[in-house]
Amino acid sequence: GHPGSSKSLAKLIVKGCMSGLSSSSQLLDHLCQIHMTSFQCSPQSEAEGIERTFMSAKKFISDESNTQHRRVMPVVVLDEIGLAEDSKKMPSSTPVPEK
């Protein structure tokens, strides 16, 4: 989105609402909690960096220490994805790893 379009505010609202069982709202406490991971894109970004971020999120799902019976869901945020479009290696066209 364009500067000033409240992207950061939207992330904060989503993260605040998706608090799982620790939510302050009974309306939202049945939703899973999210664990947000960001990847800062740049013209030097490479596909491997984006893939590692997604693989880390995937590992979080299968991690046995996630004891809340999958009540925590990882979310990957690609910050400034437009900057990655300027990369000669085109990392933003990297396929997302399968589940």
C-alpha positions as CSV (number, residue, x, y, z in Angstrom):
1,G,0.0,0.0,0.0
2,H,0.9,3.6,-0.3
3,P,2.6,5.5,2.5
4,G,0.1,6.6,5.1
5,S,-2.4,3.8,4.2
6,S,-2.2,2.4,7.8
7,K,-0.4,-0.9,7.0
8,S,1.4,-0.8,10.4
9,L,-1.8,0.0,12.2
10,A,-3.6,-2.9,10.4
11,K,-0.8,-5.3,11.6
12,L,-1.1,-4.0,15.2
13,I,-4.9,-4.5,15.1
14,V,-4.7,-8.0,13.7
15,K,-2.1,-9.0,16.2
16,G,-4.1,-7.5,19.0
17,C,-7.3,-9.2,18.0
18,M,-5.6,-12.6,17.3
19,S,-4.4,-13.2,20.9
20,G,-6.1,-16.6,21.3
21,L,-7.1,-17.5,24.8
22,S,-5.4,-14.4,26.3
23,S,-7.7,-12.1,24.3
24,S,-9.5,-9.5,26.3
25,S,-12.6,-10.1,24.2
26,Q,-14.9,-13.2,24.5
27,L,-15.8,-12.6,20.9
28,L,-12.2,-13.2,19.8
29,D,-10.8,-15.7,22.4
30,H,-11.8,-18.7,20.3
31,L,-9.5,-17.6,17.5
32,C,-5.9,-18.9,17.4
33,Q,-3.1,-16.7,18.5
34,I,-0.7,-15.5,15.8
35,H,3.0,-15.3,15.9
36,M,4.0,-12.6,13.4
37,T,7.4,-12.9,11.6
38,S,8.5,-10.1,9.2
39,F,10.9,-10.3,6.3
40,Q,12.3,-6.8,5.3
41,C,12.5,-6.8,1.5
42,S,15.0,-4.7,-0.4
43,P,16.5,-4.5,-3.9
44,Q,19.2,-7.0,-2.6
45,S,16.6,-9.5,-1.4
46,E,17.1,-13.1,-2.5
47,A,14.6,-15.9,-2.8
48,E,16.5,-17.9,-0.2
49,G,15.9,-15.3,2.4
50,I,12.2,-15.4,1.8
51,E,12.2,-19.2,1.7
52,R,14.1,-19.4,5.0
53,T,11.4,-17.1,6.6
54,F,8.6,-19.3,5.4
55,M,10.5,-22.5,6.5
56,S,11.0,-21.0,9.9
57,A,7.2,-20.4,10.1
58,K,6.5,-24.0,9.0
59,K,8.9,-25.3,11.6
60,F,7.1,-23.3,14.2
61,I,3.8,-25.1,13.3
62,S,5.4,-28.6,13.6
63,D,7.4,-27.7,16.7
64,E,6.3,-30.0,19.5
65,S,6.8,-27.2,22.1
66,N,3.8,-25.5,20.5
67,T,1.7,-27.1,23.3
68,Q,-1.5,-25.3,22.8
69,H,-2.7,-27.9,20.3
70,R,-1.9,-25.6,17.3
71,R,-3.6,-22.7,18.9
72,V,-0.7,-20.5,17.7
73,M,-0.4,-19.9,14.0
74,P,2.6,-18.2,12.4
75,V,2.1,-15.3,10.0
76,V,4.8,-14.1,7.6
77,V,4.7,-10.5,6.7
78,L,6.8,-9.3,3.7
79,D,7.6,-5.7,4.5
80,E,8.2,-3.4,1.6
81,I,7.6,-6.2,-1.0
82,G,7.8,-3.5,-3.7
83,L,11.5,-3.1,-3.1
84,A,12.0,-6.8,-3.8
85,E,10.5,-6.3,-7.2
86,D,13.6,-4.2,-8.0
87,S,15.9,-7.2,-7.3
88,K,17.4,-8.8,-10.4
89,K,16.8,-12.2,-8.7
90,M,13.0,-11.7,-8.5
91,P,12.6,-13.1,-5.0
92,S,8.9,-12.1,-4.8
93,S,8.1,-14.6,-7.5
94,T,9.4,-17.4,-5.2
95,P,6.7,-20.1,-4.7
96,V,5.5,-20.5,-1.1
97,P,6.7,-23.8,0.4
98,E,4.1,-26.5,0.7
99,K,2.6,-27.5,4.1
